[in-house]
Amino acid sequence: MKKSILNIILISSTSIALLNGCTGSEVAPNNATQTGAATGALAGAVIGYNTGSGGGGNAAVGALIGTAVGAGIGNAVDNSNTEQVQTGGWQ
């Protein structure tokens, strides 16, 4: 049971991290929130799995906490960045 939960979290985190590169500045100019959430989930899952004796349960809780913290920090970064100015080019 522990291995299957860990595999699900690991595959999900890897997929999020890889697909996160698909959100370029064309789609979402301020994507620090998305990057922070994905990075936080991955880091939280790793830290949660390596602490305590819960294994997969700790990894899931760590991923949830990491997602919330990472998204919060990313949102703060997005809010502090200025809006991009359109200079022409492909519309």
WOLINRA-V365359 format. One record per residue. N is the residue number from 0. RES is the residue in three letters. PHI is phi in whole degrees, 0 to 359 (NA if undefined). PSI is psi in whole degrees, -180 to 180 (NA if undefined). OMEGA is omega in whole degrees, 0 to 359 (* if undefined). Layout:
n: {N,N}
res: {RES,RES}
phi: {PHI,PHI}
psi: {PSI,PSI}
omega: {OMEGA,OMEGA}
This chain:
n: {0,1,2,3,4,5,6,7,8,9,10,11,12,13,14,15,16,17,18,19,20,21,22,23,24,25,26,27,28,29,30,31,32,33,34,35,36,37,38,39,40,41,42,43,44,45,46,47,48,49,50,51,52,53,54,55,56,57,58,59,60,61,62,63,64,65,66,67,68,69,70,71,72,73,74,75,76,77,78,79,80,81,82,83,84,85,86,87,88,89,90}
res: {MET,LYS,LYS,SER,ILE,LEU,ASN,ILE,ILE,LEU,ILE,SER,SER,THR,SER,ILE,ALA,LEU,LEU,ASN,GLY,CYS,THR,GLY,SER,GLU,VAL,ALA,PRO,ASN,ASN,ALA,THR,GLN,THR,GLY,ALA,ALA,THR,GLY,ALA,LEU,ALA,GLY,ALA,VAL,ILE,GLY,TYR,ASN,THR,GLY,SER,GLY,GLY,GLY,GLY,ASN,ALA,ALA,VAL,GLY,ALA,LEU,ILE,GLY,THR,ALA,VAL,GLY,ALA,GLY,ILE,GLY,ASN,ALA,VAL,ASP,ASN,SER,ASN,THR,GLU,GLN,VAL,GLN,THR,GLY,GLY,TRP,GLN}
phi: {NA,297,294,291,295,297,297,298,294,295,294,297,296,295,297,297,296,288,287,297,291,281,265,276,291,290,275,224,298,247,246,293,295,294,296,297,295,293,294,296,296,294,295,296,294,294,296,297,293,274,249,70,247,284,63,297,296,293,294,294,295,298,294,295,294,298,297,297,293,297,294,296,293,297,296,296,293,300,291,276,280,281,291,285,263,287,251,105,89,293,247}
psi: {-43,-40,-39,-39,-43,-41,-42,-46,-42,-45,-42,-46,-41,-42,-43,-44,-41,-42,-19,-28,-15,-11,87,-177,-16,-37,-50,103,-33,93,25,-29,-44,-43,-43,-41,-44,-44,-42,-39,-44,-48,-42,-38,-42,-47,-43,-40,-35,-3,143,-169,7,-22,-111,-37,-43,-34,-41,-44,-42,-39,-41,-45,-43,-38,-46,-46,-45,-42,-38,-44,-43,-38,-40,-38,-43,-42,-27,-18,146,156,145,143,132,126,8,-158,-155,131,NA}
omega: {180,181,182,177,179,179,179,180,181,179,179,181,179,179,179,181,180,180,179,178,180,179,181,182,178,184,182,184,179,184,177,178,179,179,179,180,180,180,179,179,180,180,180,179,179,180,180,180,184,178,177,183,183,179,183,178,178,179,179,178,178,178,179,179,179,177,181,181,180,178,178,179,178,177,178,178,178,181,181,178,177,178,179,180,178,180,182,182,182,180,*}
